[in-house]
Amino acid sequence: MSSARKATPRVTDVTSDGAAWLASAAAYPRSTLAFWEERPGAPVVLPCGSAFDVVSAPAIFGRRMLDRLWDDGPGSGPVAEFRGRTLLFAAPGTAQRLPSLLGWEEWSARGREGGRTGGVPPLLCHGAGDAVTVPAPAGVSPRSGCRWLVAPDTRRPWLPGPEILLWAAVRAARAAVRISIFPPVGQDAKVYDVSRRR
């Protein structure tokens, strides 16, 4: 790695500390790091549940969640794209808790007809017992469709928990659906200026 690249890392560059954190999820971390030394452009499959969980969303909705996290919230942990889905790395245990929080908010498939579930795509939660394909630490593999949007850069990255990801999903869905309180022109309805309320 050149000294210029070390001095100004990009958000999509995995640092050596970030690679060590990712490898810590593997059964044999040193073997994973040795594999990446040999083939730095190769994605690998890593287990979830110990170092991280992953919440997978359709690409566009996942990007909306990411925008909410960075524009209005605390930011995100590492985030990747893989085959048309956005992978949000989350705190261990998130995969177990987030579905019940989404159900509580009536976002699950059991939600009411026309309720909050309407335009929200399913979020796939990968935790203990699951595995995900992790992008290569260097470069983008054109055949894999796998790349970092926000790469890990430390051995202990901050990872959002289920409440923060719920918050991001709710706001991403609200941003996608614009609801007007004003009736279409030509209707005989009274419109009240609610901004004047005390």
C-alpha positions as CSV (number, residue, x, y, z in Angstrom):
1,M,0.0,0.0,0.0
2,S,1.4,3.4,-1.0
3,S,2.1,6.0,1.7
4,A,-0.3,8.5,-0.1
5,R,-3.1,5.9,0.2
6,K,-2.4,5.3,3.9
7,A,-2.4,9.1,4.6
8,T,-5.9,9.6,3.1
9,P,-7.9,6.5,3.2
10,R,-11.3,6.5,1.5
11,V,-14.4,5.3,3.2
12,T,-14.5,2.3,0.9
13,D,-11.0,1.2,1.8
14,V,-10.6,-1.6,4.3
15,T,-7.7,-0.9,6.6
16,S,-5.5,-3.7,8.1
17,D,-7.3,-3.2,11.4
18,G,-10.6,-3.5,9.6
19,A,-9.5,-6.7,7.9
20,A,-8.4,-8.1,11.3
21,W,-11.8,-7.3,12.7
22,L,-13.6,-9.1,9.8
23,A,-11.3,-12.1,10.1
24,S,-12.0,-12.3,13.8
25,A,-15.5,-13.6,12.9
26,A,-14.0,-16.6,11.1
27,A,-13.3,-19.9,12.8
28,Y,-9.6,-19.5,11.8
29,P,-8.8,-15.7,11.7
30,R,-5.1,-16.1,10.7
31,S,-6.1,-18.4,7.8
32,T,-8.6,-15.8,6.6
33,L,-5.9,-13.0,6.8
34,A,-3.4,-15.3,5.0
35,F,-6.0,-15.9,2.3
36,W,-6.5,-12.2,1.8
37,E,-2.7,-11.6,1.7
38,E,-2.6,-14.1,-1.1
39,R,-5.8,-12.9,-2.9
40,P,-6.7,-9.4,-1.7
41,G,-9.5,-9.1,-4.3
42,A,-11.4,-12.2,-3.2
43,P,-14.6,-12.0,-1.2
44,V,-15.1,-14.6,1.6
45,V,-18.0,-16.0,3.5
46,L,-17.9,-15.2,7.2
47,P,-20.2,-16.4,10.0
48,C,-22.5,-13.9,11.8
49,G,-23.3,-13.8,15.4
50,S,-20.0,-13.3,17.2
51,A,-18.3,-10.2,15.8
52,F,-21.3,-8.9,13.9
53,D,-24.8,-9.5,12.7
54,V,-26.0,-8.3,9.3
55,V,-29.2,-6.7,8.2
56,S,-29.8,-7.1,4.5
57,A,-32.2,-4.8,2.6
58,P,-33.0,-4.3,-1.1
59,A,-30.4,-2.0,-2.5
60,I,-32.5,1.2,-2.8
61,F,-34.2,0.9,0.5
62,G,-30.9,0.0,2.1
63,R,-29.4,3.2,0.7
64,R,-32.3,5.2,2.1
65,M,-31.6,3.6,5.5
66,L,-27.9,4.5,5.2
67,D,-28.8,8.1,4.2
68,R,-31.0,8.4,7.3
69,L,-28.3,7.0,9.5
70,W,-25.7,9.5,8.2
71,D,-28.0,12.6,7.7
72,D,-30.1,12.4,10.8
73,G,-28.6,9.8,13.0
74,P,-25.5,8.5,14.6
75,G,-23.9,7.2,11.4
76,S,-23.4,3.5,10.5
77,G,-21.0,0.7,11.0
78,P,-19.5,-1.1,8.0
79,V,-21.9,-1.4,5.0
80,A,-21.5,-3.5,1.8
81,E,-23.4,-4.2,-1.4
82,F,-23.9,-7.8,-2.5
83,R,-26.1,-8.9,-5.5
84,G,-28.6,-6.1,-5.3
85,R,-28.8,-5.9,-1.5
86,T,-27.3,-3.5,1.0
87,L,-25.7,-5.3,4.0
88,L,-25.7,-3.2,7.1
89,F,-23.3,-4.7,9.7
90,A,-24.9,-4.5,13.2
91,A,-24.2,-5.4,16.8
92,P,-24.4,-9.1,17.6
93,G,-27.9,-10.0,18.7
94,T,-29.6,-7.5,16.3
95,A,-30.8,-10.3,14.0
96,Q,-32.7,-11.9,16.9
97,R,-34.2,-8.6,18.2
98,L,-34.9,-6.5,15.1
99,P,-37.7,-8.7,13.6
100,S,-39.8,-8.5,16.8
101,L,-39.3,-4.7,16.9
102,L,-40.4,-4.5,13.2
103,G,-43.4,-6.6,14.1
104,W,-44.2,-4.4,17.0
105,E,-44.1,-1.4,14.7
106,E,-46.5,-3.3,12.3
107,W,-43.9,-3.6,9.6
108,S,-43.9,-7.4,9.4
109,A,-46.0,-9.5,7.0
110,R,-48.6,-9.8,9.8
111,G,-49.2,-6.0,9.8
112,R,-52.6,-4.6,8.9
113,E,-53.7,-4.2,5.3
114,G,-52.7,-0.8,4.2
115,G,-50.8,-0.2,7.5
116,R,-47.2,0.7,7.8
117,T,-46.2,-2.5,6.0
118,G,-47.4,-1.2,2.6
119,G,-44.3,-0.1,0.8
120,V,-41.6,-1.6,3.1
121,P,-39.5,-4.4,1.6
122,P,-38.5,-7.3,3.8
123,L,-35.4,-6.9,5.9
124,L,-33.4,-10.1,6.2
125,C,-31.6,-10.5,9.5
126,H,-28.5,-12.7,9.6
127,G,-27.3,-13.7,13.1
128,A,-25.9,-16.7,14.9
129,G,-25.9,-19.8,12.6
130,D,-25.9,-17.6,9.5
131,A,-23.1,-16.6,7.2
132,V,-22.7,-13.7,4.7
133,T,-20.4,-13.0,1.7
134,V,-18.0,-10.2,2.7
135,P,-16.4,-8.0,0.0
136,A,-12.7,-8.2,-0.6
137,P,-10.6,-5.9,1.5
138,A,-8.9,-4.5,-1.7
139,G,-10.6,-3.5,-4.9
140,V,-13.9,-4.6,-6.4
141,S,-14.4,-8.0,-7.9
142,P,-16.5,-7.3,-11.0
143,R,-17.9,-10.8,-11.1
144,S,-18.9,-11.0,-7.5
145,G,-21.2,-7.9,-7.5
146,C,-19.7,-7.3,-4.0
147,R,-18.2,-4.0,-2.7
148,W,-17.9,-1.9,0.4
149,L,-19.9,1.3,0.8
150,V,-18.5,2.0,4.2
151,A,-15.5,-0.2,4.9
152,P,-14.3,-1.4,8.3
153,D,-11.3,0.7,9.5
154,T,-10.8,-0.3,13.1
155,R,-10.5,-3.5,15.2
156,R,-13.6,-2.4,17.2
157,P,-16.0,-0.6,14.9
158,W,-19.1,1.0,16.2
159,L,-22.1,-1.2,15.2
160,P,-25.7,0.0,15.4
161,G,-28.1,-2.1,17.4
162,P,-31.7,-3.1,16.6
163,E,-33.3,0.1,17.9
164,I,-31.1,2.3,15.7
165,L,-31.8,0.2,12.6
166,L,-35.5,0.2,13.4
167,W,-35.3,4.0,13.6
168,A,-33.5,4.1,10.2
169,A,-36.0,1.8,8.6
170,V,-39.0,3.8,9.8
171,R,-37.5,7.1,8.6
172,A,-36.4,5.6,5.2
173,A,-40.0,4.3,4.6
174,R,-41.5,7.7,5.6
175,A,-39.1,9.5,3.2
176,A,-40.1,7.1,0.4
177,V,-43.9,7.8,0.9
178,R,-44.8,11.5,0.7
179,I,-48.2,12.1,2.2
180,S,-49.9,15.4,1.8
181,I,-52.4,16.7,4.4
182,F,-53.8,19.0,1.8
183,P,-56.7,17.8,-0.4
184,P,-56.3,17.9,-4.2
185,V,-57.4,21.2,-5.8
186,G,-61.1,21.3,-6.5
187,Q,-62.4,19.4,-3.5
188,D,-64.7,21.2,-1.1
189,A,-62.7,20.4,2.1
190,K,-61.6,22.8,4.8
191,V,-57.9,23.1,5.2
192,Y,-56.6,24.1,8.6
193,D,-53.2,25.6,9.2
194,V,-51.9,23.2,12.0
195,S,-48.6,25.1,12.2
196,R,-50.4,27.7,14.3
197,R,-51.2,25.3,17.1
198,R,-49.7,26.0,20.5
